[in-house]
């Protein structure tokens, strides 16, 4: 009875007194706005994963389009009748659920498998560069051999000159790799961009790999073996995309 009478009194107080009513209205709006702000922050945080995956896919598509446009413009400079066509790739977003970088032969596990269309030998990329190649697939997961694995060999080229070699990791720094078989007559310098050559079925040409950090000779002295600063930080990779093929 006391609570009922107290409630009726408060209603009468705020309804028939302008000062108290405005005070109640302002306070209630403040509380509601604060709660709604918290709710929006929670929802935004929960949507970060989807937004990150979307940004990753968009970044990869832009890299591929930029490479295609660069090649077509080069051809158009020789043949003015050549039309520019932008090819795109079908990408499947995935999340990294297990990762290692401290071993000689590291592996990555992603949460996509055969039911999602993932097959062995498919390339895996992040928004900043290449990650690795799918090795084994189950229904709902797949194991990826990353570039931080001694068995991984990926055909890459120097963007400026077109000379190509094979990217491999020697077990050293997780942010560096080596590019084998660059001929001695090739012109290269520190800072030159390295990208995928397109000579494998796993990766299309033009996906950014990294930049030359330093130039050194191969062990037999017959070729260059530049050290590449990798663009993808595999220690912090969370969202990746599997390259399913062309649209």
C-alpha positions in Angstrom: 0.0 0.0 0.0 2.9 2.3 0.9 4.6 1.7 -2.5 1.3 2.3 -4.3 0.6 5.6 -2.6 4.2 6.7 -3.1 4.0 5.9 -6.8 0.7 7.9 -7.1 2.3 10.8 -5.3 5.3 10.9 -7.6 3.1 10.8 -10.7 1.0 13.7 -9.4 4.2 15.6 -8.4 5.8 15.4 -11.8 2.6 15.8 -13.8 1.2 18.9 -12.2 4.4 20.8 -11.4 6.4 22.1 -14.3 9.7 22.4 -12.6 9.7 18.9 -11.2 8.3 17.6 -14.5 11.1 19.2 -16.6 13.7 17.9 -14.1 12.3 14.4 -14.4 12.1 14.6 -18.2 15.7 15.8 -18.5 17.0 13.1 -16.1 15.1 10.4 -17.9 16.4 11.4 -21.3 20.0 11.5 -19.9 19.6 7.9 -18.6 18.0 6.6 -21.7 20.6 8.3 -24.0 23.4 6.8 -21.9 21.9 3.3 -22.1 21.4 3.7 -25.8 25.0 4.8 -26.2 26.2 1.7 -24.4 23.9 -0.5 -26.6 25.3 1.1 -29.8 28.8 0.5 -28.6 28.1 -3.1 -27.9 26.5 -3.6 -31.2 29.3 -1.9 -33.1 31.9 -4.0 -31.3 30.0 -7.2 -32.2 29.9 -6.1 -35.9 33.7 -5.4 -36.0 34.4 -8.9 -37.2 32.1 -8.6 -40.2 33.4 -5.1 -41.0 37.0 -6.3 -40.9 36.2 -9.2 -43.2 34.5 -6.8 -45.6 37.5 -4.5 -45.5 39.9 -7.3 -46.1 38.0 -8.5 -49.2 37.7 -5.0 -50.5 41.4 -4.4 -50.1 42.3 -7.6 -51.9 39.9 -6.7 -54.8 41.4 -3.3 -55.1 44.9 -4.8 -55.3 43.8 -7.1 -58.1 42.1 -4.3 -60.0 45.1 -2.0 -59.6 47.4 -4.7 -61.1 45.0 -5.4 -63.9 44.6 -1.7 -64.7 48.4 -1.2 -64.6 48.9 -4.0 -67.1 46.1 -2.9 -69.4 47.3 0.7 -69.4 50.8 -0.6 -70.3 49.3 -2.6 -73.2 47.1 0.4 -74.2 50.3 2.5 -74.5 51.3 0.1 -77.3 47.9 -0.4 -78.8 45.5 2.5 -78.3 42.5 0.3 -79.3 43.1 -2.0 -76.3 40.2 -1.6 -73.8 40.7 -1.7 -70.1 39.0 -4.6 -68.4 39.1 -5.2 -64.6 39.1 -8.9 -63.6 37.9 -9.8 -60.1 38.3 -12.9 -58.1 35.8 -14.8 -56.0 36.9 -14.6 -52.4 35.7 -16.5 -49.3 36.2 -14.7 -46.0 37.5 -16.8 -43.1 38.7 -16.4 -39.6 42.0 -17.7 -38.2 41.3 -20.0 -35.3 44.9 -21.3 -34.7 48.2 -19.9 -35.7 51.9 -20.5 -35.0 55.0 -18.5 -36.0 57.7 -19.8 -33.7 58.4 -23.1 -35.5 60.4 -23.9 -38.6 57.2 -25.3 -40.2 54.3 -23.3 -39.0 50.6 -23.9 -39.8 47.4 -21.8 -39.7 43.9 -23.2 -39.2 40.9 -21.3 -40.6 37.2 -21.8 -39.9 36.2 -22.7 -43.5 36.2 -26.1 -45.1 35.0 -28.2 -48.0 31.3 -27.3 -47.3 32.3 -23.7 -48.0 34.1 -24.6 -51.3 37.6 -24.6 -49.9 40.0 -27.0 -51.7 43.7 -27.9 -51.3 46.1 -25.6 -53.3 43.9 -22.6 -53.0 45.6 -19.4 -52.0 44.9 -17.5 -48.8 45.4 -13.8 -48.5 44.9 -11.0 -46.0 44.2 -7.3 -46.6 47.9 -6.5 -46.6 49.4 -9.4 -48.6 49.6 -13.2 -49.1 49.3 -15.6 -46.2 49.8 -19.1 -47.6 48.3 -22.1 -49.4 45.6 -24.4 -48.3 47.0 -27.9 -47.5 44.3 -30.0 -45.9 40.6 -29.6 -45.7 37.8 -31.0 -43.5 34.1 -30.2 -43.7 34.3 -27.0 -41.5 38.0 -26.2 -41.3 41.2 -26.1 -43.3 44.9 -26.1 -42.6 47.0 -23.5 -44.4 50.8 -23.8 -45.0 51.8 -20.1 -44.5 54.7 -18.3 -46.0 56.4 -18.9 -42.6 56.9 -22.5 -43.5 60.1 -24.0 -44.9 58.1 -26.1 -47.4 56.2 -23.1 -48.8 57.4 -21.9 -52.2 55.5 -19.1 -54.0 56.3 -17.6 -57.4 56.8 -13.9 -57.1 58.2 -11.1 -59.3 59.7 -7.7 -59.0 57.0 -5.2 -59.9 59.2 -2.8 -61.8 61.3 -5.1 -63.9 59.2 -8.3 -64.1 62.0 -10.7 -63.0 60.6 -13.5 -60.9 61.8 -16.0 -58.4 60.5 -18.1 -55.5 59.6 -16.7 -52.1 60.7 -18.9 -49.2 61.3 -18.5 -45.5 64.5 -19.7 -43.9 63.2 -19.9 -40.3 64.5 -16.5 -39.3 62.4 -13.3 -38.6 58.6 -13.8 -39.0 58.4 -10.5 -40.9 61.1 -11.3 -43.5 61.5 -13.9 -46.3 63.9 -14.5 -49.2 63.4 -14.3 -52.9 65.4 -17.0 -54.8 66.8 -17.2 -58.3 66.8 -13.5 -59.2 69.4 -13.3 -62.1 72.6 -11.3 -61.7 71.7 -9.0 -64.6 68.4 -7.9 -63.0 68.2 -4.4 -61.9 66.9 -4.2 -58.3 67.2 -1.8 -55.4 66.0 -1.5 -51.8 62.4 -0.6 -51.5 61.4 -2.3 -54.8 57.9 -3.9 -54.6 57.5 -7.6 -54.8 54.2 -9.2 -55.9 52.8 -12.6 -57.0 53.8 -13.5 -60.6 50.6 -15.4 -61.5 52.6 -18.4 -62.6 50.9 -20.7 -60.0 47.2 -21.7 -59.8 47.0 -20.6 -56.2 47.5 -16.8 -56.6 46.7 -14.4 -59.4 49.3 -12.0 -60.5 49.8 -8.7 -58.7 49.0 -9.4 -55.1 51.4 -7.4 -53.0 54.0 -9.4 -51.1 56.4 -6.9 -49.6 59.4 -4.7 -50.4 63.1 -5.4 -50.8 64.8 -4.8 -47.4 68.4 -5.6 -48.5 70.1 -7.3 -51.4 72.5 -10.2 -51.0 74.1 -12.9 -53.1 72.9 -16.5 -53.2 75.2 -19.1 -51.6 76.6 -20.1 -55.0 77.1 -16.5 -56.1 75.2 -17.1 -59.3 72.1 -15.1 -58.5 70.7 -12.5 -56.1 68.8 -13.5 -53.0 67.1 -10.3 -51.8 65.6 -10.2 -48.3 61.9 -9.2 -48.5 60.1 -7.3 -45.7 56.7 -9.0 -45.8 53.7 -6.8 -46.0 51.5 -9.3 -44.0 52.1 -9.6 -40.3 51.2 -13.3 -39.8 51.7 -12.9 -36.0 48.6 -10.7 -35.9 46.5 -12.0 -38.8 42.9 -12.6 -37.8 40.7 -12.2 -40.9 41.8 -13.8 -44.2 40.2 -14.6 -47.6 40.5 -17.8 -49.6 40.8 -17.3 -53.4 38.2 -19.5 -54.9 38.9 -18.4 -58.5 37.7 -15.9 -61.1 34.1 -14.7 -61.2 
